[in-house]
Amino acid sequence: MEIASICRSLRLLDISGNQVTGFVPNSFGDLELLVSLNLSENNLQDPIPLELGRLKDLKHLLMTGNNLTGAIPPSLGQLGSLKVLKLSSNSLSREILKEIVSLKNLTVLLLNNNTLSR
């Protein structure tokens, strides 16, 4: 059973600092009312799911200190409500997308300690 089918009204999910392993489930993108998602300081790996771009009310996305790989998905550029995006200290690579840095409500963007390019 997926989290979105159980927790339809979930607005804040914080599982930071719990040594969670594996990948970020695509089903997190179904948590339509989510405002804050904190997955920092775990052992998550693989790419950031494209489905997170469906979280239209998301204001805080914190995923620092994991082993996330690949590019920052362009779908995150659709998060018009996003104020804080912290992806530091992962293994993210490729270019920093203009869609991300152009988010009009973004006030905090931390991408340090990755292998990103301009």
A tleap script that builds the chain and sets N, CA, C and O, in Angstrom:
source leaprc.protein.ff14SB
mol = sequence {
  NMET GLU ILE ALA SER ILE CYS ARG SER LEU
  ARG LEU LEU ASP ILE SER GLY ASN GLN VAL
  THR GLY PHE VAL PRO ASN SER PHE GLY ASP
  LEU GLU LEU LEU VAL SER LEU ASN LEU SER
  GLU ASN ASN LEU GLN ASP PRO ILE PRO LEU
  GLU LEU GLY ARG LEU LYS ASP LEU LYS HIE
  LEU LEU MET THR GLY ASN ASN LEU THR GLY
  ALA ILE PRO PRO SER LEU GLY GLN LEU GLY
  SER LEU LYS VAL LEU LYS LEU SER SER ASN
  SER LEU SER ARG GLU ILE LEU LYS GLU ILE
  VAL SER LEU LYS ASN LEU THR VAL LEU LEU
  LEU ASN ASN ASN THR LEU SER CARG
}
set mol.1.N position { 0.842 -1.179 0.000 }
set mol.1.CA position { 0.000 0.000 0.000 }
set mol.1.C position { 0.890 1.245 0.000 }
set mol.1.O position { 1.852 1.320 0.764 }
set mol.2.N position { 0.577 2.202 -0.838 }
set mol.2.CA position { 1.361 3.423 -0.973 }
set mol.2.C position { 0.913 4.473 0.045 }
set mol.2.O position { -0.248 4.508 0.452 }
set mol.3.N position { 1.855 5.324 0.444 }
set mol.3.CA position { 1.587 6.352 1.455 }
set mol.3.C position { 0.461 7.297 1.039 }
set mol.3.O position { -0.324 7.720 1.887 }
set mol.4.N position { 0.366 7.632 -0.231 }
set mol.4.CA position { -0.650 8.590 -0.685 }
set mol.4.C position { -2.063 8.049 -0.514 }
set mol.4.O position { -2.995 8.825 -0.306 }
set mol.5.N position { -2.239 6.745 -0.597 }
set mol.5.CA position { -3.576 6.179 -0.422 }
set mol.5.C position { -3.984 6.145 1.043 }
set mol.5.O position { -5.174 6.074 1.348 }
set mol.6.N position { -3.028 6.193 1.943 }
set mol.6.CA position { -3.305 6.155 3.383 }
set mol.6.C position { -3.398 7.560 3.960 }
set mol.6.O position { -4.239 7.826 4.819 }
set mol.7.N position { -2.544 8.454 3.495 }
set mol.7.CA position { -2.370 9.784 4.104 }
set mol.7.C position { -2.782 10.901 3.161 }
set mol.7.O position { -1.979 11.789 2.876 }
set mol.8.N position { -3.980 10.878 2.685 }
set mol.8.CA position { -4.473 11.853 1.714 }
set mol.8.C position { -4.358 13.302 2.189 }
set mol.8.O position { -4.165 14.198 1.367 }
set mol.9.N position { -4.471 13.548 3.481 }
set mol.9.CA position { -4.470 14.916 4.011 }
set mol.9.C position { -3.115 15.357 4.542 }
set mol.9.O position { -3.008 16.423 5.149 }
set mol.10.N position { -2.092 14.568 4.325 }
set mol.10.CA position { -0.762 14.868 4.855 }
set mol.10.C position { -0.238 16.182 4.290 }
set mol.10.O position { -0.239 16.392 3.077 }
set mol.11.N position { 0.212 17.071 5.185 }
set mol.11.CA position { 0.740 18.371 4.769 }
set mol.11.C position { 2.231 18.503 5.048 }
set mol.11.O position { 2.918 19.257 4.359 }
set mol.12.N position { 2.742 17.795 6.033 }
set mol.12.CA position { 4.154 17.858 6.388 }
set mol.12.C position { 4.672 16.439 6.597 }
set mol.12.O position { 4.087 15.663 7.353 }
set mol.13.N position { 5.764 16.106 5.930 }
set mol.13.CA position { 6.405 14.806 6.103 }
set mol.13.C position { 7.883 15.047 6.375 }
set mol.13.O position { 8.601 15.576 5.526 }
set mol.14.N position { 8.332 14.658 7.564 }
set mol.14.CA position { 9.729 14.842 7.970 }
set mol.14.C position { 10.258 13.513 8.472 }
set mol.14.O position { 9.886 13.052 9.551 }
set mol.15.N position { 11.134 12.898 7.680 }
set mol.15.CA position { 11.783 11.664 8.112 }
set mol.15.C position { 13.305 11.857 8.126 }
set mol.15.O position { 14.069 10.911 7.929 }
set mol.16.N position { 13.718 13.088 8.359 }
set mol.16.CA position { 15.144 13.418 8.330 }
set mol.16.C position { 15.898 12.716 9.454 }
set mol.16.O position { 15.361 12.477 10.535 }
set mol.17.N position { 17.159 12.392 9.168 }
set mol.17.CA position { 18.063 11.838 10.170 }
set mol.17.C position { 17.699 10.466 10.689 }
set mol.17.O position { 17.931 10.171 11.862 }
set mol.18.N position { 17.135 9.624 9.848 }
set mol.18.CA position { 16.679 8.307 10.297 }
set mol.18.C position { 17.401 7.133 9.637 }
set mol.18.O position { 16.993 5.988 9.830 }
set mol.19.N position { 18.438 7.377 8.882 }
set mol.19.CA position { 19.181 6.327 8.194 }
set mol.19.C position { 18.296 5.496 7.266 }
set mol.19.O position { 18.508 4.295 7.097 }
set mol.20.N position { 17.302 6.155 6.670 }
set mol.20.CA position { 16.428 5.497 5.711 }
set mol.20.C position { 17.250 5.173 4.465 }
set mol.20.O position { 17.994 6.021 3.973 }
set mol.21.N position { 17.119 3.971 3.964 }
set mol.21.CA position { 17.849 3.553 2.769 }
set mol.21.C position { 16.881 3.337 1.611 }
set mol.21.O position { 15.665 3.302 1.796 }
set mol.22.N position { 17.435 3.195 0.434 }
set mol.22.CA position { 16.620 2.931 -0.743 }
set mol.22.C position { 16.445 4.178 -1.575 }
set mol.22.O position { 17.360 4.993 -1.692 }
set mol.23.N position { 15.267 4.326 -2.154 }
set mol.23.CA position { 14.999 5.426 -3.070 }
set mol.23.C position { 13.789 6.215 -2.588 }
set mol.23.O position { 13.026 5.752 -1.740 }
set mol.24.N position { 13.625 7.404 -3.138 }
set mol.24.CA position { 12.459 8.232 -2.834 }
set mol.24.C position { 11.301 7.679 -3.667 }
set mol.24.O position { 11.383 7.667 -4.895 }
set mol.25.N position { 10.233 7.225 -3.025 }
set mol.25.CA position { 9.119 6.629 -3.779 }
set mol.25.C position { 8.446 7.620 -4.718 }
set mol.25.O position { 8.205 8.770 -4.350 }
set mol.26.N position { 8.145 7.172 -5.922 }
set mol.26.CA position { 7.411 7.989 -6.887 }
set mol.26.C position { 6.068 8.418 -6.318 }
set mol.26.O position { 5.559 9.485 -6.661 }
set mol.27.N position { 5.496 7.597 -5.454 }
set mol.27.CA position { 4.162 7.872 -4.906 }
set mol.27.C position { 4.137 9.112 -4.021 }
set mol.27.O position { 3.055 9.615 -3.716 }
set mol.28.N position { 5.298 9.623 -3.597 }
set mol.28.CA position { 5.311 10.877 -2.839 }
set mol.28.C position { 4.706 12.004 -3.683 }
set mol.28.O position { 4.180 12.975 -3.139 }
set mol.29.N position { 4.781 11.874 -4.995 }
set mol.29.CA position { 4.193 12.859 -5.894 }
set mol.29.C position { 2.676 12.877 -5.854 }
set mol.29.O position { 2.055 13.789 -6.399 }
set mol.30.N position { 2.066 11.881 -5.215 }
set mol.30.CA position { 0.612 11.811 -5.085 }
set mol.30.C position { 0.107 12.471 -3.808 }
set mol.30.O position { -1.102 12.524 -3.583 }
set mol.31.N position { 0.999 12.968 -2.976 }
set mol.31.CA position { 0.611 13.622 -1.725 }
set mol.31.C position { 0.239 15.069 -2.037 }
set mol.31.O position { 0.997 15.991 -1.737 }
set mol.32.N position { -0.912 15.258 -2.628 }
set mol.32.CA position { -1.327 16.513 -3.243 }
set mol.32.C position { -1.335 17.719 -2.310 }
set mol.32.O position { -1.147 18.844 -2.773 }
set mol.33.N position { -1.544 17.520 -1.025 }
set mol.33.CA position { -1.639 18.635 -0.084 }
set mol.33.C position { -0.321 18.927 0.624 }
set mol.33.O position { -0.255 19.819 1.470 }
set mol.34.N position { 0.718 18.187 0.289 }
set mol.34.CA position { 2.000 18.329 0.977 }
set mol.34.C position { 2.568 19.736 0.797 }
set mol.34.O position { 2.627 20.262 -0.314 }
set mol.35.N position { 2.984 20.332 1.918 }
set mol.35.CA position { 3.569 21.665 1.923 }
set mol.35.C position { 5.062 21.594 2.237 }
set mol.35.O position { 5.839 22.430 1.777 }
set mol.36.N position { 5.459 20.590 3.024 }
set mol.36.CA position { 6.857 20.458 3.419 }
set mol.36.C position { 7.269 18.990 3.386 }
set mol.36.O position { 6.603 18.130 3.963 }
set mol.37.N position { 8.384 18.718 2.697 }
set mol.37.CA position { 8.932 17.363 2.609 }
set mol.37.C position { 10.400 17.426 2.994 }
set mol.37.O position { 11.208 18.042 2.299 }
set mol.38.N position { 10.742 16.784 4.107 }
set mol.38.CA position { 12.131 16.767 4.590 }
set mol.38.C position { 12.623 15.327 4.646 }
set mol.38.O position { 12.196 14.542 5.492 }
set mol.39.N position { 13.525 14.996 3.731 }
set mol.39.CA position { 14.129 13.665 3.655 }
set mol.39.C position { 15.626 13.736 3.915 }
set mol.39.O position { 16.358 12.810 3.565 }
set mol.40.N position { 16.089 14.814 4.521 }
set mol.40.CA position { 17.516 15.063 4.706 }
set mol.40.C position { 18.179 14.064 5.643 }
set mol.40.O position { 17.546 13.438 6.493 }
set mol.41.N position { 19.503 13.947 5.440 }
set mol.41.CA position { 20.379 13.162 6.317 }
set mol.41.C position { 19.910 11.715 6.485 }
set mol.41.O position { 19.736 11.221 7.599 }
set mol.42.N position { 19.711 11.059 5.353 }
set mol.42.CA position { 19.409 9.636 5.317 }
set mol.42.C position { 20.396 8.981 4.359 }
set mol.42.O position { 21.439 9.559 4.054 }
set mol.43.N position { 20.082 7.809 3.892 }
set mol.43.CA position { 20.928 7.113 2.920 }
set mol.43.C position { 20.143 6.833 1.644 }
set mol.43.O position { 20.263 5.762 1.049 }
set mol.44.N position { 19.346 7.802 1.234 }
set mol.44.CA position { 18.549 7.646 0.017 }
set mol.44.C position { 19.451 7.753 -1.200 }
set mol.44.O position { 20.435 8.493 -1.199 }
set mol.45.N position { 19.106 7.008 -2.235 }
set mol.45.CA position { 19.915 7.000 -3.445 }
set mol.45.C position { 19.014 7.028 -4.671 }
set mol.45.O position { 17.793 7.132 -4.553 }
set mol.46.N position { 19.614 6.936 -5.826 }
set mol.46.CA position { 18.916 6.998 -7.111 }
set mol.46.C position { 18.500 8.438 -7.416 }
set mol.46.O position { 18.679 9.327 -6.584 }
set mol.47.N position { 17.947 8.664 -8.601 }
set mol.47.CA position { 17.534 10.024 -8.970 }
set mol.47.C position { 16.328 10.514 -8.160 }
set mol.47.O position { 15.581 9.724 -7.582 }
set mol.48.N position { 16.164 11.827 -8.137 }
set mol.48.CA position { 14.975 12.447 -7.551 }
set mol.48.C position { 13.808 12.142 -8.482 }
set mol.48.O position { 13.911 12.372 -9.687 }
set mol.49.N position { 12.707 11.632 -7.953 }
set mol.49.CA position { 11.586 11.274 -8.836 }
set mol.49.C position { 10.965 12.480 -9.537 }
set mol.49.O position { 10.760 13.526 -8.921 }
set mol.50.N position { 10.673 12.331 -10.805 }
set mol.50.CA position { 10.009 13.372 -11.591 }
set mol.50.C position { 8.655 13.723 -10.988 }
set mol.50.O position { 8.197 14.861 -11.094 }
set mol.51.N position { 8.023 12.750 -10.361 }
set mol.51.CA position { 6.672 12.923 -9.820 }
set mol.51.C position { 6.578 13.992 -8.734 }
set mol.51.O position { 5.486 14.495 -8.466 }
set mol.52.N position { 7.695 14.348 -8.106 }
set mol.52.CA position { 7.659 15.404 -7.096 }
set mol.52.C position { 7.221 16.732 -7.704 }
set mol.52.O position { 6.766 17.620 -6.984 }
set mol.53.N position { 7.351 16.874 -8.999 }
set mol.53.CA position { 6.915 18.081 -9.696 }
set mol.53.C position { 5.407 18.278 -9.679 }
set mol.53.O position { 4.923 19.337 -10.078 }
set mol.54.N position { 4.653 17.276 -9.222 }
set mol.54.CA position { 3.189 17.385 -9.131 }
set mol.54.C position { 2.727 18.021 -7.826 }
set mol.54.O position { 1.536 18.281 -7.660 }
set mol.55.N position { 3.644 18.276 -6.899 }
set mol.55.CA position { 3.283 18.798 -5.575 }
set mol.55.C position { 3.141 20.314 -5.630 }
set mol.55.O position { 4.018 21.037 -5.159 }
set mol.56.N position { 2.066 20.788 -6.190 }
set mol.56.CA position { 1.871 22.208 -6.501 }
set mol.56.C position { 1.861 23.115 -5.273 }
set mol.56.O position { 2.160 24.303 -5.397 }
set mol.57.N position { 1.526 22.594 -4.092 }
set mol.57.CA position { 1.495 23.416 -2.875 }
set mol.57.C position { 2.796 23.348 -2.083 }
set mol.57.O position { 2.920 23.998 -1.045 }
set mol.58.N position { 3.764 22.574 -2.557 }
set mol.58.CA position { 5.008 22.366 -1.813 }
set mol.58.C position { 5.790 23.671 -1.670 }
set mol.58.O position { 6.068 24.358 -2.654 }
set mol.59.N position { 6.135 23.994 -0.431 }
set mol.59.CA position { 6.910 25.202 -0.141 }
set mol.59.C position { 8.344 24.882 0.273 }
set mol.59.O position { 9.246 25.689 0.049 }
set mol.60.N position { 8.564 23.710 0.874 }
set mol.60.CA position { 9.892 23.327 1.369 }
set mol.60.C position { 10.213 21.906 0.899 }
set mol.60.O position { 9.474 20.965 1.187 }
set mol.61.N position { 11.311 21.769 0.181 }
set mol.61.CA position { 11.806 20.463 -0.245 }
set mol.61.C position { 13.252 20.363 0.214 }
set mol.61.O position { 14.134 21.044 -0.309 }
set mol.62.N position { 13.479 19.504 1.198 }
set mol.62.CA position { 14.803 19.360 1.807 }
set mol.62.C position { 15.268 17.917 1.647 }
set mol.62.O position { 14.634 16.990 2.152 }
set mol.63.N position { 16.385 17.737 0.935 }
set mol.63.CA position { 16.902 16.404 0.656 }
set mol.63.C position { 18.420 16.364 0.813 }
set mol.63.O position { 19.085 15.562 0.159 }
set mol.64.N position { 18.967 17.206 1.659 }
set mol.64.CA position { 20.416 17.277 1.839 }
set mol.64.C position { 20.956 16.010 2.489 }
set mol.64.O position { 20.234 15.293 3.183 }
set mol.65.N position { 22.243 15.746 2.251 }
set mol.65.CA position { 22.941 14.680 2.948 }
set mol.65.C position { 22.461 13.280 2.643 }
set mol.65.O position { 22.340 12.454 3.548 }
set mol.66.N position { 22.186 13.000 1.382 }
set mol.66.CA position { 21.824 11.658 0.936 }
set mol.66.C position { 22.824 11.231 -0.135 }
set mol.66.O position { 23.914 11.794 -0.235 }
set mol.67.N position { 22.457 10.256 -0.916 }
set mol.67.CA position { 23.290 9.800 -2.035 }
set mol.67.C position { 22.498 9.886 -3.332 }
set mol.67.O position { 22.607 9.012 -4.192 }
set mol.68.N position { 21.699 10.941 -3.469 }
set mol.68.CA position { 20.882 11.105 -4.662 }
set mol.68.C position { 21.775 11.355 -5.870 }
set mol.68.O position { 22.767 12.078 -5.779 }
set mol.69.N position { 21.420 10.757 -6.996 }
set mol.69.CA position { 22.264 10.814 -8.193 }
set mol.69.C position { 21.483 11.396 -9.370 }
set mol.69.O position { 20.274 11.615 -9.293 }
set mol.70.N position { 22.205 11.637 -10.453 }
set mol.70.CA position { 21.580 12.102 -11.684 }
set mol.70.C position { 21.342 13.593 -11.666 }
set mol.70.O position { 21.920 14.328 -10.866 }
set mol.71.N position { 20.487 14.019 -12.558 }
set mol.71.CA position { 20.184 15.442 -12.728 }
set mol.71.C position { 19.046 15.861 -11.796 }
set mol.71.O position { 18.270 15.034 -11.317 }
set mol.72.N position { 18.973 17.163 -11.558 }
set mol.72.CA position { 17.805 17.719 -10.884 }
set mol.72.C position { 16.680 17.657 -11.918 }
set mol.72.O position { 16.829 18.202 -13.012 }
set mol.73.N position { 15.568 17.013 -11.600 }
set mol.73.CA position { 14.529 16.857 -12.622 }
set mol.73.C position { 13.890 18.192 -13.008 }
set mol.73.O position { 13.586 19.006 -12.136 }
set mol.74.N position { 13.687 18.420 -14.301 }
set mol.74.CA position { 13.063 19.653 -14.758 }
set mol.74.C position { 11.672 19.856 -14.173 }
set mol.74.O position { 11.203 20.990 -14.080 }
set mol.75.N position { 11.010 18.783 -13.780 }
set mol.75.CA position { 9.659 18.885 -13.227 }
set mol.75.C position { 9.632 19.713 -11.942 }
set mol.75.O position { 8.585 20.254 -11.585 }
set mol.76.N position { 10.766 19.823 -11.239 }
set mol.76.CA position { 10.793 20.652 -10.034 }
set mol.76.C position { 10.593 22.121 -10.382 }
set mol.76.O position { 10.220 22.913 -9.517 }
set mol.77.N position { 10.831 22.488 -11.616 }
set mol.77.CA position { 10.605 23.850 -12.081 }
set mol.77.C position { 9.131 24.211 -12.151 }
set mol.77.O position { 8.791 25.374 -12.365 }
set mol.78.N position { 8.250 23.229 -11.975 }
set mol.78.CA position { 6.808 23.455 -11.979 }
set mol.78.C position { 6.273 23.759 -10.582 }
set mol.78.O position { 5.078 24.002 -10.416 }
set mol.79.N position { 7.144 23.748 -9.581 }
set mol.79.CA position { 6.723 23.957 -8.199 }
set mol.79.C position { 6.683 25.449 -7.887 }
set mol.79.O position { 7.564 25.971 -7.204 }
set mol.80.N position { 5.670 26.120 -8.385 }
set mol.80.CA position { 5.560 27.560 -8.273 }
set mol.80.C position { 5.469 28.090 -6.850 }
set mol.80.O position { 5.778 29.258 -6.617 }
set mol.81.N position { 5.056 27.268 -5.895 }
set mol.81.CA position { 4.947 27.697 -4.492 }
set mol.81.C position { 6.245 27.493 -3.719 }
set mol.81.O position { 6.361 27.939 -2.577 }
set mol.82.N position { 7.223 26.825 -4.328 }
set mol.82.CA position { 8.445 26.453 -3.616 }
set mol.82.C position { 9.223 27.673 -3.136 }
set mol.82.O position { 9.535 28.574 -3.914 }
set mol.83.N position { 9.532 27.686 -1.839 }
set mol.83.CA position { 10.318 28.758 -1.234 }
set mol.83.C position { 11.724 28.291 -0.884 }
set mol.83.O position { 12.680 29.057 -0.999 }
set mol.84.N position { 11.854 27.023 -0.453 }
set mol.84.CA position { 13.140 26.493 0.003 }
set mol.84.C position { 13.418 25.184 -0.722 }
set mol.84.O position { 12.614 24.253 -0.673 }
set mol.85.N position { 14.570 25.120 -1.397 }
set mol.85.CA position { 15.022 23.909 -2.063 }
set mol.85.C position { 16.448 23.639 -1.612 }
set mol.85.O position { 17.367 24.382 -1.958 }
set mol.86.N position { 16.628 22.578 -0.843 }
set mol.86.CA position { 17.947 22.217 -0.331 }
set mol.86.C position { 18.294 20.813 -0.820 }
set mol.86.O position { 17.689 19.824 -0.407 }
set mol.87.N position { 19.285 20.754 -1.714 }
set mol.87.CA position { 19.744 19.490 -2.288 }
set mol.87.C position { 21.241 19.281 -2.059 }
set mol.87.O position { 21.866 18.485 -2.761 }
set mol.88.N position { 21.814 19.973 -1.102 }
set mol.88.CA position { 23.250 19.907 -0.832 }
set mol.88.C position { 23.703 18.512 -0.438 }
set mol.88.O position { 22.924 17.692 0.047 }
set mol.89.N position { 24.992 18.270 -0.663 }
set mol.89.CA position { 25.669 17.057 -0.194 }
set mol.89.C position { 24.998 15.775 -0.674 }
set mol.89.O position { 24.621 14.906 0.113 }
set mol.90.N position { 24.865 15.693 -1.982 }
set mol.90.CA position { 24.403 14.488 -2.657 }
set mol.90.C position { 25.414 14.182 -3.760 }
set mol.90.O position { 26.544 14.670 -3.724 }
set mol.91.N position { 25.017 13.392 -4.717 }
set mol.91.CA position { 25.858 13.102 -5.878 }
set mol.91.C position { 25.148 13.535 -7.149 }
set mol.91.O position { 25.215 12.857 -8.175 }
set mol.92.N position { 24.471 14.664 -7.071 }
set mol.92.CA position { 23.752 15.185 -8.228 }
set mol.92.C position { 24.740 15.727 -9.250 }
set mol.92.O position { 25.779 16.279 -8.890 }
set mol.93.N position { 24.410 15.566 -10.519 }
set mol.93.CA position { 25.316 15.994 -11.586 }
set mol.93.C position { 24.517 16.669 -12.693 }
set mol.93.O position { 23.301 16.831 -12.587 }
set mol.94.N position { 25.191 17.048 -13.723 }
set mol.94.CA position { 24.667 17.734 -14.898 }
set mol.94.C position { 24.431 19.206 -14.613 }
set mol.94.O position { 24.955 19.739 -13.636 }
set mol.95.N position { 23.656 19.862 -15.446 }
set mol.95.CA position { 23.477 21.308 -15.351 }
set mol.95.C position { 22.439 21.709 -14.311 }
set mol.95.O position { 21.494 20.975 -14.024 }
set mol.96.N position { 22.651 22.910 -13.752 }
set mol.96.CA position { 21.638 23.528 -12.906 }
set mol.96.C position { 20.616 24.145 -13.854 }
set mol.96.O position { 20.951 25.031 -14.640 }
set mol.97.N position { 19.415 23.695 -13.783 }
set mol.97.CA position { 18.388 24.107 -14.737 }
set mol.97.C position { 17.881 25.517 -14.487 }
set mol.97.O position { 17.668 25.917 -13.343 }
set mol.98.N position { 17.691 26.261 -15.556 }
set mol.98.CA position { 17.171 27.623 -15.423 }
set mol.98.C position { 15.752 27.612 -14.869 }
set mol.98.O position { 15.339 28.579 -14.229 }
set mol.99.N position { 14.997 26.541 -15.100 }
set mol.99.CA position { 13.642 26.437 -14.562 }
set mol.99.C position { 13.643 26.458 -13.034 }
set mol.99.O position { 12.704 26.953 -12.410 }
set mol.100.N position { 14.706 25.916 -12.441 }
set mol.100.CA position { 14.802 25.865 -10.980 }
set mol.100.C position { 15.157 27.245 -10.425 }
set mol.100.O position { 14.490 27.746 -9.520 }
set mol.101.N position { 16.190 27.846 -10.963 }
set mol.101.CA position { 16.629 29.139 -10.420 }
set mol.101.C position { 15.670 30.271 -10.779 }
set mol.101.O position { 15.782 31.367 -10.230 }
set mol.102.N position { 14.736 30.025 -11.686 }
set mol.102.CA position { 13.756 31.042 -12.073 }
set mol.102.C position { 12.447 30.952 -11.287 }
set mol.102.O position { 11.528 31.728 -11.550 }
set mol.103.N position { 12.337 30.038 -10.344 }
set mol.103.CA position { 11.115 29.929 -9.558 }
set mol.103.C position { 10.891 31.221 -8.787 }
set mol.103.O position { 11.743 31.626 -7.995 }
set mol.104.N position { 9.756 31.868 -9.009 }
set mol.104.CA position { 9.533 33.223 -8.499 }
set mol.104.C position { 9.433 33.321 -6.984 }
set mol.104.O position { 9.738 34.379 -6.435 }
set mol.105.N position { 9.028 32.282 -6.292 }
set mol.105.CA position { 8.894 32.333 -4.833 }
set mol.105.C position { 10.099 31.751 -4.095 }
set mol.105.O position { 10.140 31.769 -2.865 }
set mol.106.N position { 11.074 31.238 -4.836 }
set mol.106.CA position { 12.238 30.598 -4.219 }
set mol.106.C position { 13.107 31.634 -3.500 }
set mol.106.O position { 13.579 32.593 -4.111 }
set mol.107.N position { 13.312 31.430 -2.202 }
set mol.107.CA position { 14.147 32.346 -1.415 }
set mol.107.C position { 15.421 31.675 -0.925 }
set mol.107.O position { 16.394 32.359 -0.610 }
set mol.108.N position { 15.432 30.324 -0.855 }
set mol.108.CA position { 16.616 29.585 -0.426 }
set mol.108.C position { 16.868 28.464 -1.425 }
set mol.108.O position { 16.000 27.625 -1.667 }
set mol.109.N position { 18.071 28.460 -2.004 }
set mol.109.CA position { 18.479 27.414 -2.939 }
set mol.109.C position { 19.877 26.970 -2.547 }
set mol.109.O position { 20.837 27.727 -2.700 }
set mol.110.N position { 20.000 25.746 -2.042 }
set mol.110.CA position { 21.298 25.198 -1.647 }
set mol.110.C position { 21.586 23.957 -2.479 }
set mol.110.O position { 20.875 22.955 -2.399 }
set mol.111.N position { 22.642 24.045 -3.280 }
set mol.111.CA position { 23.042 22.957 -4.164 }
set mol.111.C position { 24.497 22.550 -3.956 }
set mol.111.O position { 25.031 21.760 -4.734 }
set mol.112.N position { 25.143 23.075 -2.923 }
set mol.112.CA position { 26.568 22.834 -2.709 }
set mol.112.C position { 26.865 21.365 -2.441 }
set mol.112.O position { 25.985 20.591 -2.064 }
set mol.113.N position { 28.124 21.003 -2.645 }
set mol.113.CA position { 28.632 19.646 -2.437 }
set mol.113.C position { 27.933 18.613 -3.321 }
set mol.113.O position { 27.517 17.550 -2.858 }
set mol.114.N position { 27.818 18.949 -4.584 }
set mol.114.CA position { 27.367 18.049 -5.650 }
set mol.114.C position { 28.375 18.214 -6.787 }
set mol.114.O position { 29.399 18.873 -6.608 }
set mol.115.N position { 28.105 17.635 -7.932 }
set mol.115.CA position { 28.981 17.844 -9.098 }
set mol.115.C position { 28.171 18.467 -10.230 }
set mol.115.O position { 28.193 17.994 -11.366 }
set mol.116.N position { 27.458 19.536 -9.896 }
set mol.116.CA position { 26.624 20.232 -10.854 }
set mol.116.C position { 27.457 21.210 -11.676 }
set mol.116.O position { 28.521 21.653 -11.243 }
set mol.117.N position { 26.967 21.534 -12.847 }
set mol.117.CA position { 27.646 22.518 -13.705 }
set mol.117.C position { 26.649 23.610 -14.081 }
set mol.117.O position { 25.445 23.487 -13.858 }
set mol.118.N position { 27.197 24.695 -14.667 }
set mol.118.CA position { 26.323 25.798 -15.079 }
set mol.118.C position { 25.905 25.659 -16.502 }
set mol.118.O position { 25.167 26.501 -17.013 }
savepdb mol mol.pdb
quit
